[in-house]
């Protein structure tokens, strides 16, 4: 299991010793690629953490963090999932209307299209409102 480590602490300690990534890798008996990955992702093994701690002469605890720095939250917010589902549903409804053209009159087709679009826009508005309310959706700033 990967340990989350502070990228900034590792880089700062390495640079304060005037070490290159290669030099740190040599001291830790790790590959250069491993040091590069740790400094990029902030994730390392328990063994790498021990090696880094010993080489940099810092306690392991000072290198550990709870959440990776600069990590991207890979979880898709609920409002985005709802928007995707609404969009797919809207497209499915419009496709079914398209293939129902021979059966429906043009007036029925127009009414169904307007109703489906109104439901979609209303739902989209409610989802966007919920995203704004929860803070997950941000509006652009107006000058």
N, CA, C and O of each residue as an XYZ file, in Angstrom:
572
protein
N       0.844     -1.189      0.000
C       0.000      0.000      0.000
C       0.884      1.245      0.000
O       1.872      1.309      0.732
N       0.536      2.215     -0.804
C       1.326      3.434     -0.907
C       1.107      4.371      0.262
O      -0.002      4.499      0.780
N       2.169      5.015      0.661
C       2.121      5.996      1.734
C       2.099      7.385      1.095
O       2.825      7.635      0.132
N       1.285      8.274      1.616
C       1.243      9.644      1.122
C       2.307     10.462      1.834
O       2.308     10.579      3.060
N       3.209     11.025      1.046
C       4.308     11.810      1.616
C       4.268     13.236      1.080
O       3.696     13.511      0.026
N       4.890     14.129      1.834
C       4.925     15.540      1.453
C       5.985     15.769      0.376
O       7.184     15.640      0.625
N       5.527     16.105     -0.797
C       6.436     16.382     -1.910
C       7.346     17.555     -1.568
O       8.552     17.516     -1.812
N       6.746     18.601     -0.996
C       7.529     19.808     -0.711
C       8.609     19.558      0.337
O       9.707     20.101      0.222
N       8.321     18.743      1.363
C       9.323     18.457      2.394
C      10.484     17.669      1.791
O      11.649     17.948      2.075
N      10.157     16.687      0.962
C      11.214     15.872      0.344
C      12.080     16.728     -0.578
O      13.308     16.664     -0.520
N      11.436     17.526     -1.426
C      12.208     18.372     -2.354
C      13.058     19.385     -1.589
O      14.224     19.606     -1.915
N      12.455     19.999     -0.565
C      13.183     21.014      0.201
C      14.393     20.401      0.909
O      15.477     20.986      0.906
N      14.211     19.226      1.514
C      15.330     18.564      2.206
C      16.412     18.161      1.208
O      17.605     18.288      1.483
N      15.979     17.672      0.046
C      16.962     17.274     -0.968
C      17.737     18.486     -1.470
O      18.959     18.433     -1.604
N      17.031     19.575     -1.747
C      17.689     20.774     -2.279
C      18.546     21.471     -1.225
O      19.560     22.083     -1.561
N      18.149     21.387      0.046
C      18.962     22.016      1.105
C      20.311     21.309      1.258
O      21.282     21.904      1.726
N      20.361     20.044      0.863
C      21.625     19.300      0.866
C      22.361     19.434     -0.471
O      23.426     18.848     -0.666
N      21.782     20.206     -1.381
C      22.334     20.366     -2.735
C      22.497     19.027     -3.454
O      23.498     18.772     -4.124
N      21.479     18.181     -3.290
C      21.494     16.872     -3.927
C      20.601     16.876     -5.163
O      19.551     17.519     -5.183
N      21.019     16.172     -6.161
C      20.157     15.938     -7.324
C      19.253     14.758     -6.997
O      19.465     14.055     -6.008
N      18.258     14.551     -7.825
C      17.404     13.381     -7.634
C      18.234     12.103     -7.755
O      18.011     11.144     -7.016
N      19.185     12.088     -8.680
C      20.043     10.914     -8.859
C      20.876     10.636     -7.612
O      21.034      9.486     -7.204
N      21.405     11.697     -7.012
C      22.224     11.526     -5.804
C      21.371     10.967     -4.663
O      21.802     10.063     -3.946
N      20.165     11.507     -4.498
C      19.266     10.993     -3.462
C      18.918      9.533     -3.741
O      18.872      8.716     -2.821
N      18.680      9.213     -4.983
C      18.369      7.826     -5.345
C      19.523      6.902     -4.987
O      19.310      5.808     -4.464
N      20.744      7.343     -5.268
C      21.915      6.525     -4.953
C      22.052      6.306     -3.448
O      22.339      5.193     -3.008
N      21.848      7.359     -2.659
C      21.972      7.260     -1.207
C      20.896      6.326     -0.636
O      21.146      5.562      0.296
N      19.694      6.409     -1.218
C      18.564      5.604     -0.727
C      18.555      4.187     -1.286
O      17.755      3.352     -0.863
N      19.441      3.919     -2.233
C      19.426      2.637     -2.956
C      18.098      2.424     -3.671
O      17.543      1.326     -3.692
N      17.610      3.512     -4.253
C      16.393      3.477     -5.065
C      16.754      3.902     -6.474
O      17.833      4.445     -6.711
N      15.860      3.657     -7.398
C      16.122      4.092     -8.771
C      15.774      5.574     -8.914
O      14.988      6.127     -8.145
N      16.376      6.187     -9.907
C      16.059      7.590    -10.204
C      14.575      7.732    -10.511
O      13.929      8.685    -10.076
N      14.042      6.776    -11.263
C      12.622      6.813    -11.627
C      11.732      6.789    -10.383
O      10.696      7.452    -10.349
N      12.131      6.033     -9.372
C      11.350      5.972     -8.130
C      11.333      7.329     -7.440
O      10.281      7.786     -6.994
N      12.485      7.972     -7.351
C      12.546      9.314     -6.731
C      11.706     10.301     -7.527
O      10.984     11.112     -6.947
N      11.796     10.237     -8.852
C      11.001     11.141     -9.698
C       9.513     10.915     -9.473
O       8.741     11.870     -9.386
N       9.111      9.649     -9.378
C       7.699      9.335     -9.166
C       7.225      9.818     -7.801
O       6.127     10.361     -7.679
N       8.046      9.621     -6.782
C       7.682     10.068     -5.432
C       7.534     11.585     -5.411
O       6.583     12.106     -4.828
N       8.469     12.298     -6.044
C       8.399     13.766     -6.049
C       7.275     14.285     -6.941
O       6.863     15.438     -6.812
N       6.793     13.464     -7.819
C       5.678     13.891     -8.675
C       4.328     13.540     -8.056
O       3.420     14.371     -8.039
N       4.190     12.300     -7.542
C       2.886     11.839     -7.061
C       2.687     11.977     -5.557
O       1.554     12.066     -5.084
N       3.805     11.998     -4.791
C       3.683     12.064     -3.342
C       3.288     10.732     -2.728
O       2.786     10.689     -1.605
N       3.510      9.639     -3.459
C       3.166      8.305     -2.957
C       4.408      7.431     -3.025
O       5.116      7.420     -4.032
N       4.667      6.699     -1.944
C       5.812      5.778     -1.941
C       5.496      4.590     -1.038
O       4.536      4.607     -0.267
N       6.323      3.568     -1.154
C       6.162      2.376     -0.314
C       6.743      2.652      1.079
O       7.436      3.645      1.302
N       6.438      1.751      1.994
C       6.970      1.857      3.351
C       8.498      1.784      3.321
O       9.174      2.491      4.068
N       9.035      0.924      2.454
C      10.485      0.775      2.351
C      11.130      2.053      1.816
O      12.164      2.492      2.320
N      10.511      2.648      0.787
C      11.046      3.896      0.236
C      10.977      5.011      1.264
O      11.888      5.834      1.357
N       9.893      5.040      2.039
C       9.747      6.045      3.093
C      10.875      5.908      4.114
O      11.461      6.905      4.537
N      11.174      4.678      4.506
C      12.263      4.438      5.468
C      13.600      4.899      4.898
O      14.392      5.529      5.598
N      13.852      4.583      3.619
C      15.107      4.983      2.979
C      15.223      6.502      2.890
O      16.276      7.070      3.182
N      14.141      7.150      2.487
C      14.143      8.618      2.385
C      14.373      9.256      3.745
O      15.156     10.197      3.874
N      13.691      8.744      4.752
C      13.817      9.283      6.102
C      15.262      9.187      6.594
O      15.796     10.132      7.176
N      15.881      8.039      6.353
C      17.276      7.845      6.795
C      18.227      8.733      6.009
O      19.118      9.354      6.589
N      18.048      8.798      4.701
C      18.956      9.576      3.857
C      18.841     11.072      4.136
O      19.849     11.778      4.183
N      17.629     11.545      4.319
C      17.404     12.981      4.535
C      17.551     13.371      6.005
O      17.519     14.551      6.355
N      17.716     12.352      6.863
C      17.874     12.555      8.300
C      16.711     13.337      8.901
O      16.892     14.300      9.646
N      15.514     12.886      8.549
C      14.287     13.466      9.099
C      13.406     12.312      9.572
O      13.468     11.217      9.013
N      12.585     12.551     10.599
C      11.685     11.481     11.057
C      10.659     11.132      9.972
O      10.248     11.992      9.193
N      10.263      9.887      9.937
C       9.253      9.450      8.957
C       7.983     10.279      9.076
O       7.357     10.627      8.075
N       7.612     10.587     10.310
C       6.367     11.324     10.551
C       6.358     12.686      9.868
O       5.305     13.182      9.467
N       7.554     13.294      9.736
C       7.603     14.617      9.095
C       7.422     14.514      7.586
O       7.120     15.508      6.925
N       7.603     13.324      7.046
C       7.405     13.134      5.609
C       5.977     12.723      5.272
O       5.523     12.926      4.146
N       5.273     12.151      6.230
C       3.923     11.642      5.975
C       2.881     12.751      6.007
O       2.980     13.698      6.787
N       1.892     12.613      5.152
C       0.724     13.501      5.161
C      -0.516     12.638      4.994
O      -0.432     11.486      4.570
N      -1.670     13.207      5.332
C      -2.912     12.437      5.225
C      -3.411     12.340      3.796
O      -3.904     11.291      3.381
N      -3.292     13.414      3.042
C      -3.801     13.448      1.671
C      -2.687     13.938      0.760
O      -1.959     14.860      1.126
N      -2.536     13.347     -0.411
C      -1.474     13.799     -1.315
C      -1.611     15.273     -1.669
O      -2.713     15.762     -1.917
N      -0.467     15.983     -1.690
C      -0.464     17.398     -2.048
C      -0.797     17.554     -3.530
O      -0.304     16.807     -4.375
N      -1.624     18.520     -3.818
C      -1.934     18.817     -5.207
C      -2.653     17.682     -5.910
O      -2.692     17.637     -7.139
N      -3.228     16.760     -5.136
C      -3.892     15.633     -5.778
C      -5.190     16.084     -6.413
O      -5.844     17.026     -5.965
N      -5.524     15.401     -7.434
C      -6.778     15.672     -8.122
C      -7.813     14.740     -7.534
O      -7.598     13.532     -7.438
N      -8.936     15.309     -7.142
C     -10.003     14.491     -6.611
C     -10.622     13.725     -7.779
O     -11.306     14.305     -8.622
N     -10.376     12.433     -7.814
C     -10.833     11.610     -8.926
C     -12.311     11.259     -8.814
O     -12.892     10.708     -9.749
N     -12.918     11.572     -7.681
C     -14.326     11.279     -7.503
C     -15.143     12.302     -8.294
O     -14.936     13.509     -8.164
N     -16.054     11.817     -9.097
C     -16.890     12.712     -9.892
C     -18.009     13.221     -8.992
O     -18.721     12.424     -8.381
N     -18.173     14.548     -8.903
C     -19.244     15.088     -8.061
C     -20.613     14.589     -8.520
O     -20.839     14.336     -9.703
N     -21.510     14.455     -7.560
C     -22.841     13.916     -7.849
C     -23.589     14.740     -8.889
O     -24.304     14.182     -9.722
N     -23.433     16.055     -8.851
C     -24.171     16.872     -9.810
C     -23.694     16.604    -11.235
O     -24.487     16.672    -12.174
N     -22.400     16.299    -11.406
C     -21.906     15.983    -12.745
C     -22.459     14.647    -13.225
O     -22.815     14.495    -14.393
N     -22.526     13.688    -12.321
C     -23.110     12.393    -12.678
C     -24.563     12.596    -13.095
O     -25.021     12.016    -14.079
N     -25.281     13.422    -12.342
C     -26.682     13.691    -12.676
C     -26.802     14.369    -14.033
O     -27.717     14.066    -14.798
N     -25.887     15.284    -14.339
C     -25.915     15.955    -15.643
C     -25.654     14.949    -16.760
O     -26.316     14.996    -17.797
N     -24.707     14.049    -16.565
C     -24.436     13.024    -17.580
C     -25.673     12.155    -17.808
O     -26.048     11.884    -18.948
N     -26.298     11.725    -16.719
C     -27.487     10.879    -16.834
C     -28.610     11.622    -17.520
O     -29.284     11.066    -18.387
N     -28.824     12.888    -17.141
C     -29.867     13.690    -17.785
C     -29.615     13.845    -19.282
O     -30.538     13.740    -20.089
N     -28.374     14.091    -19.641
C     -28.036     14.282    -21.051
C     -28.270     13.005    -21.844
O     -28.824     13.048    -22.942
N     -27.854     11.881    -21.301
C     -28.061     10.603    -21.994
C     -29.552     10.306    -22.118
O     -30.013      9.835    -23.157
N     -30.299     10.584    -21.056
C     -31.743     10.373    -21.090
C     -32.400     11.270    -22.134
O     -33.283     10.834    -22.873
N     -31.963     12.524    -22.188
C     -32.504     13.472    -23.167
C     -32.230     12.983    -24.584
O     -33.120     12.989    -25.435
N     -31.005     12.565    -24.827
C     -30.661     12.071    -26.156
C     -31.476     10.828    -26.507
O     -31.933     10.688    -27.642
N     -31.659      9.936    -25.554
C     -32.474      8.743    -25.787
C     -33.906      9.095    -26.106
O     -34.511      8.507    -27.003
N     -34.456     10.057    -25.373
C     -35.838     10.488    -25.624
C     -35.985     11.105    -27.005
O     -36.943     10.820    -27.723
N     -35.035     11.948    -27.371
C     -35.102     12.589    -28.687
C     -34.919     11.573    -29.816
O     -35.547     11.688    -30.868
N     -34.060     10.583    -29.595
C     -33.895      9.527    -30.600
C     -35.172      8.709    -30.760
O     -35.563      8.371    -31.878
N     -35.817      8.394    -29.648
C     -37.071      7.635    -29.750
C     -38.140      8.457    -30.468
O     -38.946      7.908    -31.220
N     -38.149      9.761    -30.241
C     -39.080     10.621    -30.982
C     -38.755     10.623    -32.470
O     -39.653     10.579    -33.311
N     -37.477     10.673    -32.784
C     -37.052     10.696    -34.180
C     -37.543      9.445    -34.908
O     -38.018      9.527    -36.041
N     -37.427      8.288    -34.254
C     -37.854      7.047    -34.900
C     -39.362      6.844    -34.831
O     -39.894      5.941    -35.477
N     -40.060      7.681    -34.050
C     -41.517      7.604    -33.970
C     -42.188      8.567    -34.937
O     -43.415      8.668    -34.953
N     -41.408      9.274    -35.738
C     -41.971     10.265    -36.664
C     -43.073      9.709    -37.555
O     -44.094     10.374    -37.728
N     -42.915      8.527    -38.126
C     -43.983      8.047    -39.011
C     -45.305      7.815    -38.273
O     -46.367      7.886    -38.891
N     -45.261      7.540    -36.976
C     -46.467      7.228    -36.209
C     -47.127      8.486    -35.664
O     -48.351      8.541    -35.549
N     -46.327      9.502    -35.325
C     -46.839     10.715    -34.694
C     -47.125     11.800    -35.729
O     -46.462     11.901    -36.761
N     -48.132     12.603    -35.415
C     -48.385     13.768    -36.262
C     -47.325     14.820    -35.946
O     -46.657     14.737    -34.915
N     -47.171     15.796    -36.815
C     -46.161     16.827    -36.583
C     -46.487     17.633    -35.325
O     -45.584     18.098    -34.629
N     -47.784     17.795    -35.036
C     -48.175     18.525    -33.828
C     -47.784     17.732    -32.578
O     -47.252     18.304    -31.626
N     -48.041     16.428    -32.572
C     -47.658     15.590    -31.438
C     -46.140     15.582    -31.263
O     -45.629     15.655    -30.146
N     -45.447     15.494    -32.365
C     -43.987     15.486    -32.328
C     -43.452     16.773    -31.710
O     -42.540     16.737    -30.884
N     -44.020     17.913    -32.111
C     -43.601     19.206    -31.568
C     -43.884     19.282    -30.071
O     -43.041     19.742    -29.302
N     -45.068     18.833    -29.656
C     -45.439     18.889    -28.242
C     -44.509     18.009    -27.415
O     -44.006     18.439    -26.377
N     -44.279     16.781    -27.870
C     -43.387     15.880    -27.139
C     -41.965     16.438    -27.049
O     -41.311     16.323    -26.012
N     -41.498     17.036    -28.131
C     -40.152     17.609    -28.131
C     -40.054     18.736    -27.116
O     -39.073     18.819    -26.376
N     -41.056     19.605    -27.072
C     -41.064     20.724    -26.131
C     -41.136     20.206    -24.695
O     -40.429     20.711    -23.822
N     -41.972     19.216    -24.443
C     -42.125     18.674    -23.086
C     -40.822     18.022    -22.625
O     -40.367     18.257    -21.505
N     -40.228     17.209    -23.485
C     -38.969     16.547    -23.118
C     -37.882     17.586    -22.861
O     -37.129     17.470    -21.895
N     -37.799     18.589    -23.712
C     -36.779     19.629    -23.538
C     -37.019     20.427    -22.262
O     -36.067     20.758    -21.554
N     -38.281     20.741    -21.959
C     -38.597     21.494    -20.736
C     -38.223     20.684    -19.491
O     -37.659     21.227    -18.540
N     -38.536     19.401    -19.499
C     -38.184     18.541    -18.359
C     -36.669     18.481    -18.205
O     -36.150     18.564    -17.092
N     -35.961     18.337    -19.326
C     -34.498     18.279    -19.290
C     -33.915     19.572    -18.740
O     -33.057     19.536    -17.857
N     -34.369     20.714    -19.249
C     -33.833     21.998    -18.793
C     -34.162     22.259    -17.326
O     -33.331     22.779    -16.581
N     -35.377     21.897    -16.916
C     -35.756     22.062    -15.516
C     -34.888     21.200    -14.603
O     -34.419     21.660    -13.562
N     -34.683     19.963    -14.998
C     -33.842     19.060    -14.212
C     -32.408     19.554    -14.185
O     -31.749     19.520    -13.146
N     -31.927     20.013    -15.332
C     -30.568     20.532    -15.417
C     -30.398     21.741    -14.500
O     -29.373     21.879    -13.832
N     -31.396     22.608    -14.470
C     -31.368     23.770    -13.586
C     -31.299     23.334    -12.124
O     -30.510     23.877    -11.351
N     -32.126     22.352    -11.741
C     -32.129     21.886    -10.356
C     -30.793     21.257     -9.972
O     -30.303     21.465     -8.862
N     -30.206     20.492    -10.884
C     -28.909     19.869    -10.614
C     -27.830     20.940    -10.477
O     -26.995     20.877     -9.575
N     -27.851     21.923    -11.377
C     -26.864     23.005    -11.314
C     -27.039     23.803    -10.017
O     -26.057     24.186     -9.382
N     -28.266     24.044     -9.640
C     -28.537     24.773     -8.392
C     -27.978     24.009     -7.194
O     -27.378     24.601     -6.296
N     -28.178     22.701     -7.185
C     -27.651     21.873     -6.097
C     -26.122     21.915     -6.086
O     -25.505     21.983     -5.023
N     -25.511     21.874     -7.284
C     -24.053     21.977     -7.373
C     -23.545     23.305     -6.839
O     -22.524     23.350     -6.152
N     -24.244     24.379     -7.148
C     -23.864     25.704     -6.628
C     -24.034     25.769     -5.117
O     -23.188     26.307     -4.404
N     -25.133     25.217     -4.650
C     -25.438     25.262     -3.223
C     -24.415     24.482     -2.409
O     -24.017     24.922     -1.330
N     -23.991     23.346     -2.904
C     -23.016     22.509     -2.201
C     -21.587     22.988     -2.418
O     -20.668     22.498     -1.761
N     -21.385     23.925     -3.319
C     -20.052     24.466     -3.548
C     -19.230     23.709     -4.574
O     -18.069     24.047     -4.805
N     -19.813     22.689     -5.196
C     -19.067     21.912     -6.178
C     -19.022     22.561     -7.544
O     -18.132     22.268     -8.343
N     -19.955     23.425     -7.819
C     -20.034     24.089     -9.120
C     -19.767     25.571     -8.896
O     -20.375     26.196     -8.027
N     -18.870     26.118     -9.672
C     -18.498     27.528     -9.529
C     -18.911     28.298    -10.776
O     -18.698     27.847    -11.902
N     -19.498     29.455    -10.557
C     -19.839     30.337    -11.674
C     -18.649     31.224    -11.992
O     -17.904     31.611    -11.091
N     -18.461     31.550    -13.268
C     -17.348     32.469    -13.592
C     -17.616     33.854    -13.010
O     -18.758     34.309    -12.942
N     -16.546     34.506    -12.595
C     -16.662     35.844    -12.032
C     -16.953     36.843    -13.144
O     -16.332     36.802    -14.206
N     -17.891     37.729    -12.896
C     -18.194     38.784    -13.860
C     -17.394     40.024    -13.479
O     -17.369     40.429    -12.317
N     -16.747     40.617    -14.464
C     -15.893     41.778    -14.216
C     -16.745     42.902    -13.733
O     -16.236     43.989    -13.459
